[in-house]
Amino acid sequence: MINEPAVDVLIRKLGTEEEPISRYALCTIVAKRARQIIETERNLGHPSAGRDKEILAACKDIADGKVVIAKD
């Protein structure tokens, strides 16, 4: 289980006070970012040994503000 960063923090980072995102949307965004991280590592030939798991890295990217969502 991922305790840090907290789910509420991630929801606030991606949504707004007036329009927060759902937990389902958060899961979708984290999964997509994790797949991007895996694909980048595969293309660069870097193994992920000794590093955070992809899901945790994706959550940290969201908490750090590196990931934003685009509204259609």
Secondary structure, DSSP 8 states (H G I E B T S, - for coil): ---SS-HHHHHHHHS-SSS---HHHHHHHHHHHHHHHHHHHHHHT---TTS--HHHHHHHHHHTT-------
